[in-house]
Amino acid sequence: MIFARRIDAEMTRLKLEDENKRITEKLFQYSITDSLTELYNRRYFDKFSKETLNQIKRLDCNATLSFIDIDDFKQLNDKYGHEKGDKVLQYLSTILVKNARKGIEHVFRIGGEEFAIISRNSPVEDSIAYLSRVNKELKDFPFSEDISITLSIGIDSYKTEDKNSDDAYKRADDKMYKAKNCGKNCIIK
């Protein structure tokens, strides 16, 4: 009888341990995921970007950082409403993930209509090819004939001489704004 109770207690403990592990994993996923797009969020981007720069300095490999801004998103929200704006964000997110190479492109929603992609072990030219595939699919936006989605994109590489990951962030962000100022709907590298 005592032995049976010990086995029962141990089985209960193991079940609770498994449940705690599942809950912890789920909470971790919630903490790194944007709830609307189900992409990685800004908090995880910051961590991943630092890890990427450290990897480059340690292993002498390459990585690119792409910043994306949906052109005229505020006007789209004002004209069609936030529900349609959310659909645009979700649609773009789906396309970004669908075209990403597994283990290479890591996609993040930075905030609002801004996205970032960290492409590890990938030259700038491969990032341009990836984003060109994304742009091609955006032309077939399924929600309305009069909505077209265009992107302003800035791309730069992480550099071994970067003091921190904010250096790559600033360069890619500056290039994204340069794309906006050059008429939008383009990629600046």
C-alpha positions in Angstrom: 0.0 0.0 0.0 2.8 2.4 0.9 4.6 1.5 -2.3 1.5 2.1 -4.4 1.1 5.6 -2.8 4.7 6.5 -3.6 4.3 5.4 -7.2 1.1 7.4 -7.4 2.8 10.5 -5.8 5.7 10.2 -8.2 3.4 9.9 -11.2 1.5 13.0 -10.1 4.8 14.9 -9.6 6.0 13.9 -13.1 2.6 15.0 -14.7 2.9 18.4 -12.9 6.5 18.8 -14.0 5.5 18.2 -17.6 2.6 20.6 -17.3 5.0 23.3 -15.8 7.4 22.7 -18.7 4.6 23.2 -21.2 3.4 26.3 -19.5 6.9 27.8 -19.3 7.5 27.1 -23.0 4.1 28.7 -23.9 4.9 31.8 -21.8 8.3 32.1 -23.4 6.7 32.0 -26.9 4.2 34.7 -25.8 7.1 36.8 -24.5 8.9 36.8 -27.9 5.9 36.9 -30.3 3.9 39.7 -31.7 0.2 38.9 -31.0 -1.2 40.3 -34.3 1.3 38.9 -36.8 2.7 36.0 -34.8 6.2 37.1 -35.9 9.0 37.6 -33.4 8.6 40.9 -31.5 10.9 43.9 -30.9 12.1 42.5 -27.6 13.3 39.3 -29.2 14.7 41.3 -32.2 17.0 43.2 -29.8 18.3 40.0 -28.2 18.7 38.2 -31.6 20.5 41.2 -33.1 23.0 41.2 -30.3 23.6 37.5 -30.6 24.0 37.9 -34.4 26.7 40.5 -34.0 28.5 38.4 -31.4 28.4 35.4 -33.8 29.9 37.5 -36.6 32.7 38.7 -34.4 33.4 35.2 -33.1 33.1 33.2 -36.3 33.9 35.8 -39.0 30.7 35.0 -40.9 28.2 37.4 -42.4 24.7 38.6 -41.8 22.4 41.3 -43.1 19.7 43.4 -41.5 16.8 44.5 -43.6 14.3 47.2 -42.4 10.9 47.3 -44.0 8.2 50.0 -43.8 4.8 49.7 -45.5 4.4 52.8 -47.6 1.5 55.1 -46.8 0.2 52.8 -44.1 -1.4 55.6 -42.1 -3.5 56.7 -45.1 -4.6 53.1 -45.6 -5.7 52.8 -42.0 -7.5 56.2 -42.2 -9.3 55.3 -45.5 -10.2 51.7 -44.8 -10.0 51.3 -41.0 -7.7 49.5 -38.6 -9.3 46.1 -39.3 -8.2 46.3 -43.0 -4.8 47.7 -41.8 -4.4 44.6 -39.5 -5.2 42.4 -42.5 -2.4 44.1 -44.5 0.0 43.5 -41.6 -1.0 39.9 -41.3 -0.8 39.3 -45.1 2.7 40.9 -45.3 3.8 38.8 -42.3 2.6 35.6 -44.1 4.5 36.5 -47.2 7.7 37.3 -45.3 7.6 34.0 -43.5 6.6 32.0 -46.6 9.5 33.3 -48.6 12.0 33.1 -45.8 14.7 30.4 -46.0 14.6 28.2 -42.9 17.4 29.0 -40.5 18.5 32.0 -42.6 15.9 34.7 -42.5 14.4 35.6 -39.1 11.4 37.9 -39.4 10.4 40.4 -36.7 7.7 43.0 -36.3 9.4 46.0 -34.8 6.2 48.0 -34.3 3.4 49.6 -36.2 4.1 48.9 -39.9 7.8 48.3 -39.5 9.4 45.0 -39.9 13.0 43.7 -39.7 14.7 40.6 -41.1 18.0 39.3 -39.9 19.5 37.0 -42.5 22.3 35.0 -41.0 25.1 33.5 -43.2 23.7 35.4 -46.1 25.1 38.2 -48.3 23.2 41.3 -49.1 22.5 40.0 -52.6 20.5 37.1 -51.2 18.5 39.4 -49.0 17.6 41.5 -52.0 16.5 38.4 -53.9 14.4 37.4 -50.9 12.7 40.8 -50.6 12.2 40.9 -54.4 10.2 37.7 -54.1 8.1 39.3 -51.3 7.5 42.4 -53.4 6.4 40.3 -56.3 3.7 38.5 -54.2 2.5 41.8 -52.7 1.2 42.8 -56.1 -1.5 40.2 -55.8 -3.1 41.7 -52.6 -6.4 39.8 -52.2 -8.5 42.2 -50.1 -9.4 45.0 -52.5 -8.7 46.1 -56.0 -7.8 49.7 -55.0 -5.3 48.7 -52.2 -1.7 48.3 -53.3 1.0 47.6 -50.9 4.5 48.9 -51.5 7.5 48.7 -49.2 10.4 51.0 -48.5 13.4 48.8 -47.6 16.9 49.5 -46.2 19.5 46.8 -46.1 22.9 46.7 -44.5 25.4 44.2 -43.2 26.5 43.6 -39.7 30.2 44.5 -39.5 32.9 43.1 -37.2 33.9 46.6 -36.3 30.4 47.5 -35.0 30.5 48.5 -31.4 27.1 47.1 -30.8 24.1 45.9 -32.8 22.6 49.4 -32.7 25.2 50.3 -35.3 23.7 48.0 -37.9 20.2 49.0 -36.8 21.0 52.7 -37.5 22.5 52.0 -40.9 19.6 49.9 -42.1 17.0 52.3 -40.6 18.7 55.3 -42.3 18.7 53.4 -45.7 15.0 52.6 -45.2 14.2 56.3 -44.7 16.4 57.1 -47.7 14.2 54.7 -49.7 11.1 56.6 -48.5 12.7 59.9 -49.5 13.6 58.5 -53.0 10.0 58.0 -53.9 9.1 54.8 -51.8 8.6 51.3 -53.2 12.4 50.6 -53.5 15.3 48.8 -51.8 18.4 50.8 -50.8 21.5 48.9 -49.9 
